[in-house]
């Protein structure tokens, strides 16, 4: 779907379908409060005011009526109630957009004029409404049916114009790039593990480089990683026939020599748990264990599309975690690229084993900031559920900046503590540290493990185990936390 801005709300005849908000008046009965509603009512010979008077249409949240126009002007006019201005949150606004689209999506025509961006609200500014509209619409139109032999016929996506002045153009451009990057992230996450392998993710890195003269991509093979001493990363893929990869995507959009911002993504393309094998129920969802990598790749695509004036490096640590006679075993000890030794107490705590070497590798870029993204711990789902991601950092101010970016992007994260008292849970009798810290505070001790490899730079860890995908009837990748990462980089730039 393509998007643009239209400044004049009164020009209804520019579209085949029009979406108009009916806002709740503080006192009194519902009425035609905007010029657009009055113009539309006149085109429909009073049908809107009659529907309001009869009680068939009201300003109650998501109450709507679709009017067909046989005269001049748009073919379809949808009027939808937006509720009270002080109750319209970002979440409810997204629901409003998707509800409106559901009523016209079967036959929207070539152009839709969406005036929901004009609704008064105490919680959302124009930039937020533009952002939410674009992301909600792109999500509503998303389909992943490439492996189905029969698919439902879907009408071509129309062009959608949002009523807003030119001050929202930069936000529109960023939102379109972010929404498309979320779709890339969704696609990568939804692909099955037999297609989306570490080698496939490496191909995505090369595609980014092929599409931009500001991007170079380097893929480190197992022999190169062996030479660098990345024995921790390599240990995860030992039981798989698929070779592990370290994918480095370097975007030079800023001045030469300026420190880059680094993103590191966990790319376990299928996580069986290895020798510490997972239960069979819902194991198919372990194809989503590369959603950290998918979000990092998606964010880089958005950075390219926005033409961000900053230097950004993405590092994807990718492997397939499988059980076999060559797989790592509980009790094995490996030396990381940093020189620290790790006792593998549970082979299903493999994400931190690939990330620690990737974080050490990030040092060579002299980074300004580093953010790693991973579906790392089930404990994060217990702590924060499926709505909010976790952030842990060696710099509280940096964590606060990421929470602020998440609030801007409506992709919320919440900081968990990471005090030195938790580090003791990683003590090992036989190595510098163990790869698990016991049942208590699992998300925190996982971050504590990673912190041992980030002492030379400002770093934050995002645990997206609860937010990267949904289960059940609507199973699928969500595209998070692409919006947060993009907003973080925009803010830094």
DOBASE-544624 format. One line per field, with one value per residue (C-alpha): residue in three letters; x, y, z; chain; residue number from 1. Coordinates in steps of 0.5 Angstrom, whole numbers, plus 500, padded with zeros to 3 digits. Last residue first. Layout:
BEGIN
type	c(ALA; ...)
X	c(X; ...)
Y	c(Y; ...)
Z	c(Z; ...)
mol	c(A; ...)
seq	c(NUM; ...)
***
This chain:
BEGIN
type	c(UNK; UNK; UNK; UNK; UNK; UNK; UNK; UNK; UNK; UNK; UNK; UNK; UNK; UNK; UNK; UNK; UNK; UNK; UNK; UNK; UNK; UNK; UNK; UNK; UNK; UNK; UNK; UNK; UNK; UNK; UNK; UNK; UNK; UNK; UNK; UNK; UNK; UNK; UNK; UNK; UNK; UNK; UNK; UNK; UNK; UNK; UNK; UNK; UNK; UNK; UNK; UNK; UNK; UNK; UNK; UNK; UNK; UNK; UNK; UNK; UNK; UNK; UNK; UNK; UNK; UNK; UNK; UNK; UNK; UNK; UNK; UNK; UNK; UNK; UNK; UNK; UNK; UNK; UNK; UNK; UNK; UNK; UNK; UNK; UNK; UNK; UNK; UNK; UNK; UNK; UNK; UNK; UNK; UNK; UNK; UNK; UNK; UNK; UNK; UNK; UNK; UNK; UNK; UNK; UNK; UNK; UNK; UNK; UNK; UNK; UNK; UNK; UNK; UNK; UNK; UNK; UNK; UNK; UNK; UNK; UNK; UNK; UNK; UNK; UNK; UNK; UNK; UNK; UNK; UNK; UNK; UNK; UNK; UNK; UNK; UNK; UNK; UNK; UNK; UNK; UNK; UNK; UNK; UNK; UNK; UNK; UNK; UNK; UNK; UNK; UNK; UNK; UNK; UNK; UNK; UNK; UNK; UNK; UNK; UNK; UNK; UNK; UNK; UNK; UNK; UNK; UNK; UNK; UNK; UNK; UNK; UNK; UNK; UNK; UNK; UNK; UNK; UNK; UNK; UNK; UNK; UNK; UNK; UNK; UNK; UNK; UNK; UNK; UNK; UNK; UNK; UNK; UNK; UNK; UNK; UNK; UNK; UNK; UNK; UNK; UNK; UNK; UNK; UNK; UNK; UNK; UNK; UNK; UNK; UNK; UNK; UNK; UNK; UNK; UNK; UNK; UNK; UNK; UNK; UNK; UNK; UNK; UNK; UNK; UNK; UNK; UNK; UNK; UNK; UNK; UNK; UNK; UNK; UNK; UNK; UNK; UNK; UNK; UNK; UNK; UNK; UNK; UNK; UNK; UNK; UNK; UNK; UNK; UNK; UNK; UNK; UNK; UNK; UNK; UNK; UNK; UNK; UNK; UNK; UNK; UNK; UNK; UNK; UNK; UNK; UNK; UNK; UNK; UNK; UNK; UNK; UNK; UNK; UNK; UNK; UNK; UNK; UNK; UNK; UNK; UNK; UNK; UNK; UNK; UNK; UNK; UNK; UNK; UNK; UNK; UNK; UNK; UNK; UNK; UNK; UNK; UNK; UNK; UNK; UNK; UNK; UNK; UNK; UNK; UNK; UNK; UNK; UNK; UNK; UNK; UNK; UNK; UNK; UNK; UNK; UNK; UNK; UNK; UNK; UNK; UNK; UNK; UNK; UNK; UNK; UNK; UNK; UNK; UNK; UNK; UNK; UNK; UNK; UNK; UNK; UNK; UNK; UNK; UNK; UNK; UNK; UNK; UNK; UNK; UNK; UNK; UNK; UNK; UNK; UNK; UNK; UNK; UNK; UNK; UNK; UNK; UNK; UNK; UNK; UNK; UNK; UNK; UNK; UNK; UNK; UNK; UNK; UNK; UNK; UNK; UNK; UNK; UNK; UNK; UNK; UNK; UNK; UNK; UNK; UNK; UNK; UNK; UNK; UNK; UNK; UNK; UNK; UNK; UNK; UNK; UNK; UNK; UNK; UNK; UNK; UNK; UNK; UNK; UNK; UNK; UNK; UNK; UNK; UNK; UNK; UNK; UNK; UNK; UNK; UNK; UNK; UNK; UNK; UNK; UNK; UNK; UNK; UNK; UNK; UNK; UNK; UNK; UNK; UNK; UNK; UNK; UNK; UNK; UNK; UNK; UNK; UNK; UNK; UNK; UNK; UNK; UNK; UNK; UNK; UNK; UNK; UNK; UNK; UNK; UNK; UNK; UNK; UNK; UNK; UNK; UNK; UNK; UNK; UNK; UNK; UNK; UNK; UNK; UNK; UNK; UNK; UNK; UNK; UNK; UNK; UNK; UNK; UNK; UNK; UNK; UNK; UNK; UNK; UNK; UNK; UNK; UNK; UNK; UNK; UNK; UNK; UNK; UNK; UNK; UNK; UNK; UNK; UNK; UNK; UNK; UNK; UNK; UNK)
X	c(543; 541; 534; 533; 537; 533; 527; 529; 530; 524; 520; 523; 522; 517; 515; 510; 512; 506; 501; 494; 490; 495; 502; 504; 511; 517; 513; 515; 522; 524; 529; 533; 540; 544; 551; 555; 562; 569; 565; 561; 563; 561; 555; 552; 552; 549; 544; 542; 542; 537; 532; 533; 531; 531; 531; 539; 544; 546; 552; 557; 562; 570; 570; 570; 567; 562; 559; 553; 549; 554; 553; 546; 549; 552; 546; 542; 535; 530; 528; 521; 520; 514; 514; 509; 515; 515; 514; 520; 524; 523; 525; 531; 533; 532; 536; 542; 541; 542; 548; 550; 544; 538; 531; 525; 520; 513; 506; 507; 508; 513; 516; 513; 515; 522; 523; 522; 529; 533; 529; 534; 536; 543; 544; 551; 553; 558; 562; 569; 568; 573; 569; 563; 567; 566; 559; 558; 562; 558; 551; 553; 553; 548; 543; 545; 541; 538; 545; 544; 550; 555; 561; 564; 571; 574; 579; 574; 573; 570; 573; 569; 567; 563; 559; 552; 554; 555; 553; 557; 553; 547; 542; 540; 542; 542; 547; 547; 550; 548; 552; 549; 553; 550; 554; 549; 545; 539; 537; 530; 530; 537; 536; 529; 533; 538; 532; 529; 536; 536; 529; 530; 536; 532; 527; 532; 528; 522; 523; 522; 515; 515; 517; 510; 509; 515; 519; 526; 532; 538; 542; 540; 535; 531; 532; 531; 534; 538; 540; 541; 542; 547; 546; 552; 551; 558; 563; 565; 571; 568; 561; 555; 551; 556; 552; 556; 552; 556; 554; 557; 555; 554; 554; 548; 549; 547; 550; 556; 552; 552; 559; 561; 559; 563; 569; 569; 577; 578; 581; 575; 571; 574; 574; 566; 565; 565; 560; 561; 556; 558; 552; 552; 552; 545; 541; 546; 549; 542; 541; 548; 545; 539; 544; 547; 540; 539; 546; 544; 538; 531; 528; 528; 527; 520; 519; 515; 521; 524; 517; 515; 522; 521; 514; 517; 522; 516; 512; 519; 520; 513; 513; 520; 517; 510; 514; 518; 512; 508; 510; 507; 500; 495; 490; 492; 492; 492; 493; 489; 492; 490; 484; 485; 484; 484; 490; 491; 497; 500; 507; 507; 501; 504; 499; 500; 494; 492; 500; 501; 495; 497; 504; 501; 496; 500; 506; 501; 497; 504; 506; 499; 500; 497; 494; 489; 486; 482; 481; 484; 489; 482; 481; 483; 482; 482; 485; 484; 477; 476; 472; 473; 478; 472; 469; 476; 479; 475; 476; 484; 484; 480; 484; 491; 487; 486; 493; 495; 491; 484; 481; 482; 478; 472; 470; 472; 466; 466; 463; 465; 464; 464; 463; 467; 464; 458; 452; 451; 454; 454; 454; 458; 456; 461; 461; 469; 468; 462; 461; 454; 450; 444; 441; 435; 438; 445; 443; 439; 445; 449; 443; 442; 442; 448; 453; 450; 452; 459; 460; 457; 462; 468; 466; 467; 462; 456; 452; 452; 448; 450; 456; 464; 462; 464; 468; 465; 471; 471; 474; 473; 473; 474; 478; 480; 472; 472; 476; 474; 480; 485; 492; 493; 499; 501; 501; 502; 500)
Y	c(521; 518; 519; 516; 510; 509; 510; 505; 500; 501; 501; 494; 491; 488; 485; 481; 474; 469; 465; 468; 461; 460; 464; 471; 473; 477; 480; 475; 473; 480; 481; 487; 488; 495; 497; 503; 500; 497; 492; 489; 481; 480; 484; 478; 473; 479; 479; 472; 473; 478; 474; 468; 472; 465; 459; 458; 462; 459; 459; 458; 463; 463; 455; 449; 451; 456; 462; 465; 466; 471; 476; 477; 481; 485; 489; 488; 491; 490; 496; 496; 496; 499; 499; 505; 508; 514; 510; 505; 511; 513; 506; 506; 513; 511; 504; 509; 513; 507; 505; 497; 496; 491; 492; 488; 487; 489; 486; 479; 478; 482; 477; 471; 472; 475; 468; 464; 467; 470; 472; 477; 484; 487; 494; 497; 505; 509; 503; 503; 498; 493; 492; 489; 482; 482; 483; 477; 472; 474; 473; 466; 463; 468; 465; 458; 457; 450; 447; 447; 447; 450; 452; 458; 460; 468; 469; 475; 470; 465; 459; 453; 448; 442; 440; 439; 437; 440; 437; 432; 426; 430; 435; 441; 449; 452; 458; 465; 471; 477; 484; 490; 496; 504; 510; 516; 521; 516; 515; 513; 507; 505; 506; 502; 496; 496; 496; 490; 486; 488; 485; 479; 477; 478; 474; 468; 464; 464; 457; 455; 456; 449; 446; 448; 442; 437; 439; 442; 438; 439; 435; 441; 446; 444; 452; 453; 459; 462; 469; 473; 480; 485; 493; 497; 505; 507; 512; 518; 516; 518; 522; 519; 514; 509; 502; 496; 489; 484; 477; 471; 465; 457; 452; 447; 440; 441; 439; 443; 449; 452; 450; 455; 461; 459; 457; 464; 464; 469; 463; 459; 464; 465; 457; 457; 463; 470; 474; 481; 486; 493; 498; 506; 504; 501; 495; 490; 491; 490; 483; 481; 481; 478; 472; 471; 470; 464; 461; 461; 458; 460; 455; 449; 453; 455; 462; 466; 470; 472; 475; 478; 482; 484; 486; 490; 494; 496; 499; 502; 505; 508; 511; 514; 517; 519; 522; 527; 529; 531; 538; 538; 538; 532; 529; 522; 519; 512; 509; 502; 495; 490; 486; 480; 473; 468; 463; 456; 452; 455; 456; 464; 465; 470; 476; 483; 488; 489; 490; 495; 499; 499; 501; 507; 509; 509; 513; 518; 519; 519; 525; 529; 528; 523; 523; 529; 527; 531; 527; 529; 523; 519; 523; 517; 519; 512; 511; 506; 503; 500; 494; 488; 493; 498; 495; 492; 498; 502; 497; 497; 504; 504; 499; 503; 509; 504; 502; 509; 511; 515; 516; 523; 525; 521; 516; 515; 513; 511; 514; 511; 514; 510; 512; 519; 525; 526; 522; 514; 515; 508; 509; 505; 506; 505; 504; 503; 508; 511; 517; 514; 511; 507; 512; 515; 522; 519; 515; 521; 526; 521; 520; 528; 528; 523; 529; 534; 529; 528; 536; 536; 531; 534; 541; 538; 537; 533; 532; 527; 529; 534; 535; 533; 532; 525; 525; 522; 521; 520; 515; 516; 511; 513; 519; 526; 528; 529; 535; 538; 535; 540; 538; 531; 527; 521; 513; 507; 500)
Z	c(529; 536; 535; 529; 531; 537; 533; 528; 533; 537; 531; 529; 535; 533; 527; 530; 527; 526; 530; 529; 531; 537; 538; 537; 535; 537; 544; 549; 547; 546; 551; 549; 551; 552; 551; 552; 551; 554; 559; 554; 554; 562; 560; 556; 562; 566; 561; 562; 569; 569; 564; 569; 575; 579; 575; 576; 573; 566; 561; 567; 568; 568; 568; 573; 579; 575; 578; 574; 580; 583; 577; 580; 586; 581; 580; 573; 574; 569; 564; 561; 553; 549; 542; 541; 537; 541; 548; 545; 544; 551; 553; 549; 552; 559; 558; 555; 562; 566; 563; 563; 560; 561; 557; 557; 552; 553; 551; 551; 558; 562; 568; 566; 558; 560; 564; 557; 556; 550; 544; 542; 541; 542; 542; 542; 543; 540; 537; 537; 531; 533; 540; 536; 535; 543; 542; 537; 541; 547; 542; 540; 547; 550; 545; 547; 553; 551; 551; 559; 563; 558; 562; 559; 559; 558; 552; 549; 543; 548; 550; 551; 556; 556; 562; 558; 551; 545; 539; 535; 536; 534; 537; 534; 535; 528; 528; 526; 530; 526; 527; 524; 524; 523; 521; 521; 517; 515; 508; 510; 506; 508; 515; 514; 511; 517; 522; 518; 519; 526; 527; 523; 527; 534; 531; 530; 535; 531; 528; 535; 534; 531; 538; 540; 544; 543; 549; 548; 548; 553; 547; 543; 545; 538; 536; 529; 525; 532; 529; 535; 533; 534; 533; 533; 533; 529; 531; 526; 522; 515; 516; 517; 512; 512; 513; 515; 515; 519; 518; 523; 520; 522; 517; 517; 518; 525; 532; 532; 531; 538; 539; 534; 538; 544; 540; 537; 537; 531; 527; 529; 526; 520; 519; 520; 515; 516; 512; 510; 508; 505; 505; 503; 495; 497; 494; 493; 500; 503; 498; 501; 508; 506; 503; 510; 513; 508; 510; 517; 515; 513; 508; 512; 519; 516; 514; 519; 522; 515; 513; 519; 519; 512; 514; 520; 515; 510; 516; 519; 512; 511; 518; 517; 510; 514; 520; 515; 511; 518; 518; 511; 514; 515; 512; 510; 503; 502; 495; 494; 495; 490; 492; 495; 492; 498; 496; 494; 493; 500; 501; 499; 504; 509; 508; 511; 509; 516; 518; 513; 515; 523; 521; 517; 521; 528; 525; 522; 529; 533; 528; 529; 537; 541; 548; 549; 542; 537; 531; 524; 523; 522; 516; 511; 504; 500; 493; 488; 490; 497; 495; 500; 505; 506; 513; 515; 514; 519; 525; 523; 524; 530; 533; 532; 536; 541; 542; 542; 547; 545; 552; 553; 546; 548; 543; 536; 532; 525; 519; 512; 506; 499; 492; 493; 490; 485; 486; 488; 495; 499; 506; 511; 518; 524; 532; 533; 540; 541; 537; 534; 528; 528; 534; 529; 530; 528; 522; 520; 520; 516; 511; 510; 502; 502; 499; 504; 509; 506; 506; 514; 516; 512; 516; 522; 528; 525; 532; 537; 543; 549; 553; 551; 544; 542; 535; 529; 525; 517; 512; 505; 499; 492; 493; 491; 491; 499; 498; 505; 509; 505; 507; 503; 505; 502; 503; 498; 500)
mol	c(A; A; A; A; A; A; A; A; A; A; A; A; A; A; A; A; A; A; A; A; A; A; A; A; A; A; A; A; A; A; A; A; A; A; A; A; A; A; A; A; A; A; A; A; A; A; A; A; A; A; A; A; A; A; A; A; A; A; A; A; A; A; A; A; A; A; A; A; A; A; A; A; A; A; A; A; A; A; A; A; A; A; A; A; A; A; A; A; A; A; A; A; A; A; A; A; A; A; A; A; A; A; A; A; A; A; A; A; A; A; A; A; A; A; A; A; A; A; A; A; A; A; A; A; A; A; A; A; A; A; A; A; A; A; A; A; A; A; A; A; A; A; A; A; A; A; A; A; A; A; A; A; A; A; A; A; A; A; A; A; A; A; A; A; A; A; A; A; A; A; A; A; A; A; A; A; A; A; A; A; A; A; A; A; A; A; A; A; A; A; A; A; A; A; A; A; A; A; A; A; A; A; A; A; A; A; A; A; A; A; A; A; A; A; A; A; A; A; A; A; A; A; A; A; A; A; A; A; A; A; A; A; A; A; A; A; A; A; A; A; A; A; A; A; A; A; A; A; A; A; A; A; A; A; A; A; A; A; A; A; A; A; A; A; A; A; A; A; A; A; A; A; A; A; A; A; A; A; A; A; A; A; A; A; A; A; A; A; A; A; A; A; A; A; A; A; A; A; A; A; A; A; A; A; A; A; A; A; A; A; A; A; A; A; A; A; A; A; A; A; A; A; A; A; A; A; A; A; A; A; A; A; A; A; A; A; A; A; A; A; A; A; A; A; A; A; A; A; A; A; A; A; A; A; A; A; A; A; A; A; A; A; A; A; A; A; A; A; A; A; A; A; A; A; A; A; A; A; A; A; A; A; A; A; A; A; A; A; A; A; A; A; A; A; A; A; A; A; A; A; A; A; A; A; A; A; A; A; A; A; A; A; A; A; A; A; A; A; A; A; A; A; A; A; A; A; A; A; A; A; A; A; A; A; A; A; A; A; A; A; A; A; A; A; A; A; A; A; A; A; A; A; A; A; A; A; A; A; A; A; A; A; A; A; A; A; A; A; A; A; A; A; A; A; A; A; A; A; A; A; A; A; A; A; A; A; A; A; A; A; A; A; A)
seq	c(493; 492; 491; 490; 489; 488; 487; 486; 485; 484; 483; 482; 481; 480; 479; 478; 477; 476; 475; 474; 473; 472; 471; 470; 469; 468; 467; 466; 465; 464; 463; 462; 461; 460; 459; 458; 457; 456; 455; 454; 453; 452; 451; 450; 449; 448; 447; 446; 445; 444; 443; 442; 441; 440; 439; 438; 437; 436; 435; 434; 433; 432; 431; 430; 429; 428; 427; 426; 425; 424; 423; 422; 421; 420; 419; 418; 417; 416; 415; 414; 413; 412; 411; 410; 409; 408; 407; 406; 405; 404; 403; 402; 401; 400; 399; 398; 397; 396; 395; 394; 393; 392; 391; 390; 389; 388; 387; 386; 385; 384; 383; 382; 381; 380; 379; 378; 377; 376; 375; 374; 373; 372; 371; 370; 369; 368; 367; 366; 365; 364; 363; 362; 361; 360; 359; 358; 357; 356; 355; 354; 353; 352; 351; 350; 349; 348; 347; 346; 345; 344; 343; 342; 341; 340; 339; 338; 337; 336; 335; 334; 333; 332; 331; 330; 329; 328; 327; 326; 325; 324; 323; 322; 321; 320; 319; 318; 317; 316; 315; 314; 313; 312; 311; 310; 309; 308; 307; 306; 305; 304; 303; 302; 301; 300; 299; 298; 297; 296; 295; 294; 293; 292; 291; 290; 289; 288; 287; 286; 285; 284; 283; 282; 281; 280; 279; 278; 277; 276; 275; 274; 273; 272; 271; 270; 269; 268; 267; 266; 265; 264; 263; 262; 261; 260; 259; 258; 257; 256; 255; 254; 253; 252; 251; 250; 249; 248; 247; 246; 245; 244; 243; 242; 241; 240; 239; 238; 237; 236; 235; 234; 233; 232; 231; 230; 229; 228; 227; 226; 225; 224; 223; 222; 221; 220; 219; 218; 217; 216; 215; 214; 213; 212; 211; 210; 209; 208; 207; 206; 205; 204; 203; 202; 201; 200; 199; 198; 197; 196; 195; 194; 193; 192; 191; 190; 189; 188; 187; 186; 185; 184; 183; 182; 181; 180; 179; 178; 177; 176; 175; 174; 173; 172; 171; 170; 169; 168; 167; 166; 165; 164; 163; 162; 161; 160; 159; 158; 157; 156; 155; 154; 153; 152; 151; 150; 149; 148; 147; 146; 145; 144; 143; 142; 141; 140; 139; 138; 137; 136; 135; 134; 133; 132; 131; 130; 129; 128; 127; 126; 125; 124; 123; 122; 121; 120; 119; 118; 117; 116; 115; 114; 113; 112; 111; 110; 109; 108; 107; 106; 105; 104; 103; 102; 101; 100; 99; 98; 97; 96; 95; 94; 93; 92; 91; 90; 89; 88; 87; 86; 85; 84; 83; 82; 81; 80; 79; 78; 77; 76; 75; 74; 73; 72; 71; 70; 69; 68; 67; 66; 65; 64; 63; 62; 61; 60; 59; 58; 57; 56; 55; 54; 53; 52; 51; 50; 49; 48; 47; 46; 45; 44; 43; 42; 41; 40; 39; 38; 37; 36; 35; 34; 33; 32; 31; 30; 29; 28; 27; 26; 25; 24; 23; 22; 21; 20; 19; 18; 17; 16; 15; 14; 13; 12; 11; 10; 9; 8; 7; 6; 5; 4; 3; 2; 1)
***
